[in-house]
Structures are given as C-alpha cells and as structure tokens.
Amino acid sequence: MPILVLANKVDKEDKMSEIDIVKGMNLDYIVDNPWAIIPISATLGTNMDQVVEWLLKTAQELDG
C-alpha cells in the first residue's frame, strides 16, 4: 500500500523538516511500499500539482 504524507503548513516558519517527518513516522523502515512526503500549503495551493502527479503515477504503477 503506497503512503503519501502531505506536510501542510510549509508557508509557516515553524514547519517540520522532511527529516523530522521521516524519523517521526519511521518511514525509513518502509522498504516494500512506495512512499513520499510532499510539502504543501493548502492556503496557497503550493505543490498541489505534485500531489496529483504522484497519485496518478502511483495508481498507474499499481494497475499495470
């Protein structure tokens, strides 16, 4: 099962780093499933295109 983490609030100064998210969620131990962290800002719409691209790409890989 693929895992997509949306790291919201990238427009804030006190945001978590990607390394902190990986460590906090133990993602570095997941080797059999694809996973990604995409930093986003829901307010500004930052990186929402990357979210859609990752979802489409991952769905196609699982489907075929």
CNS distance restraints for C-alpha pairs under 8 A (distance, minus, plus):
assign (resid   1 and name CA) (resid  33 and name CA) 5.92 0.50 0.50
assign (resid   1 and name CA) (resid  34 and name CA) 7.49 0.50 0.50
assign (resid   2 and name CA) (resid  33 and name CA) 5.52 0.50 0.50
assign (resid   2 and name CA) (resid  34 and name CA) 4.96 0.50 0.50
assign (resid   2 and name CA) (resid  35 and name CA) 5.60 0.50 0.50
assign (resid   2 and name CA) (resid  58 and name CA) 7.58 0.50 0.50
assign (resid   3 and name CA) (resid  33 and name CA) 7.46 0.50 0.50
assign (resid   3 and name CA) (resid  34 and name CA) 6.43 0.50 0.50
assign (resid   3 and name CA) (resid  35 and name CA) 4.50 0.50 0.50
assign (resid   3 and name CA) (resid  36 and name CA) 6.52 0.50 0.50
assign (resid   4 and name CA) (resid  35 and name CA) 5.61 0.50 0.50
assign (resid   4 and name CA) (resid  36 and name CA) 5.11 0.50 0.50
assign (resid   4 and name CA) (resid  37 and name CA) 6.03 0.50 0.50
assign (resid   4 and name CA) (resid  38 and name CA) 7.54 0.50 0.50
assign (resid   5 and name CA) (resid  35 and name CA) 7.77 0.50 0.50
assign (resid   5 and name CA) (resid  36 and name CA) 6.20 0.50 0.50
assign (resid   5 and name CA) (resid  37 and name CA) 4.70 0.50 0.50
assign (resid   5 and name CA) (resid  38 and name CA) 6.31 0.50 0.50
assign (resid   6 and name CA) (resid  37 and name CA) 5.98 0.50 0.50
assign (resid   6 and name CA) (resid  38 and name CA) 5.18 0.50 0.50
assign (resid   6 and name CA) (resid  39 and name CA) 5.91 0.50 0.50
assign (resid   6 and name CA) (resid  40 and name CA) 6.37 0.50 0.50
assign (resid   7 and name CA) (resid  16 and name CA) 7.99 0.50 0.50
assign (resid   7 and name CA) (resid  37 and name CA) 6.69 0.50 0.50
assign (resid   7 and name CA) (resid  38 and name CA) 5.96 0.50 0.50
assign (resid   7 and name CA) (resid  39 and name CA) 4.48 0.50 0.50
assign (resid   7 and name CA) (resid  40 and name CA) 5.74 0.50 0.50
assign (resid   8 and name CA) (resid  39 and name CA) 6.04 0.50 0.50
assign (resid   8 and name CA) (resid  40 and name CA) 4.80 0.50 0.50
assign (resid   8 and name CA) (resid  41 and name CA) 5.28 0.50 0.50
assign (resid   8 and name CA) (resid  42 and name CA) 6.68 0.50 0.50
assign (resid   9 and name CA) (resid  15 and name CA) 6.43 0.50 0.50
assign (resid   9 and name CA) (resid  39 and name CA) 7.87 0.50 0.50
assign (resid   9 and name CA) (resid  40 and name CA) 6.51 0.50 0.50
assign (resid   9 and name CA) (resid  41 and name CA) 5.14 0.50 0.50
assign (resid   9 and name CA) (resid  42 and name CA) 7.37 0.50 0.50
assign (resid  10 and name CA) (resid  15 and name CA) 5.95 0.50 0.50
assign (resid  10 and name CA) (resid  39 and name CA) 6.10 0.50 0.50
assign (resid  10 and name CA) (resid  40 and name CA) 5.80 0.50 0.50
assign (resid  10 and name CA) (resid  41 and name CA) 5.56 0.50 0.50
assign (resid  11 and name CA) (resid  15 and name CA) 7.91 0.50 0.50
assign (resid  11 and name CA) (resid  41 and name CA) 6.16 0.50 0.50
assign (resid  16 and name CA) (resid  20 and name CA) 6.19 0.50 0.50
assign (resid  16 and name CA) (resid  21 and name CA) 6.72 0.50 0.50
assign (resid  17 and name CA) (resid  21 and name CA) 6.41 0.50 0.50
assign (resid  18 and name CA) (resid  22 and name CA) 6.19 0.50 0.50
assign (resid  18 and name CA) (resid  37 and name CA) 7.21 0.50 0.50
assign (resid  19 and name CA) (resid  23 and name CA) 6.17 0.50 0.50
assign (resid  20 and name CA) (resid  24 and name CA) 5.81 0.50 0.50
assign (resid  21 and name CA) (resid  25 and name CA) 5.97 0.50 0.50
assign (resid  22 and name CA) (resid  26 and name CA) 5.70 0.50 0.50
assign (resid  22 and name CA) (resid  27 and name CA) 4.98 0.50 0.50
assign (resid  22 and name CA) (resid  28 and name CA) 6.25 0.50 0.50
assign (resid  23 and name CA) (resid  27 and name CA) 6.64 0.50 0.50
assign (resid  23 and name CA) (resid  28 and name CA) 7.05 0.50 0.50
assign (resid  26 and name CA) (resid  30 and name CA) 7.47 0.50 0.50
assign (resid  27 and name CA) (resid  35 and name CA) 7.81 0.50 0.50
assign (resid  38 and name CA) (resid  47 and name CA) 7.37 0.50 0.50
assign (resid  38 and name CA) (resid  50 and name CA) 7.45 0.50 0.50
assign (resid  38 and name CA) (resid  51 and name CA) 6.94 0.50 0.50
assign (resid  39 and name CA) (resid  46 and name CA) 7.93 0.50 0.50
assign (resid  39 and name CA) (resid  47 and name CA) 6.92 0.50 0.50
assign (resid  40 and name CA) (resid  45 and name CA) 7.10 0.50 0.50
assign (resid  40 and name CA) (resid  46 and name CA) 5.13 0.50 0.50
assign (resid  40 and name CA) (resid  47 and name CA) 5.37 0.50 0.50
assign (resid  40 and name CA) (resid  48 and name CA) 6.71 0.50 0.50
assign (resid  41 and name CA) (resid  45 and name CA) 5.48 0.50 0.50
assign (resid  41 and name CA) (resid  46 and name CA) 4.92 0.50 0.50
assign (resid  41 and name CA) (resid  47 and name CA) 7.39 0.50 0.50
assign (resid  42 and name CA) (resid  46 and name CA) 6.79 0.50 0.50
assign (resid  42 and name CA) (resid  48 and name CA) 7.97 0.50 0.50
assign (resid  47 and name CA) (resid  51 and name CA) 6.65 0.50 0.50
assign (resid  48 and name CA) (resid  52 and name CA) 6.52 0.50 0.50
assign (resid  49 and name CA) (resid  53 and name CA) 6.18 0.50 0.50
assign (resid  50 and name CA) (resid  54 and name CA) 6.03 0.50 0.50
assign (resid  51 and name CA) (resid  55 and name CA) 6.21 0.50 0.50
assign (resid  52 and name CA) (resid  56 and name CA) 6.13 0.50 0.50
assign (resid  53 and name CA) (resid  57 and name CA) 6.01 0.50 0.50
assign (resid  54 and name CA) (resid  58 and name CA) 5.92 0.50 0.50
assign (resid  55 and name CA) (resid  59 and name CA) 6.01 0.50 0.50
assign (resid  56 and name CA) (resid  60 and name CA) 6.17 0.50 0.50
assign (resid  57 and name CA) (resid  61 and name CA) 6.27 0.50 0.50
assign (resid  58 and name CA) (resid  62 and name CA) 6.23 0.50 0.50
assign (resid  59 and name CA) (resid  63 and name CA) 6.04 0.50 0.50
assign (resid  60 and name CA) (resid  64 and name CA) 6.08 0.50 0.50
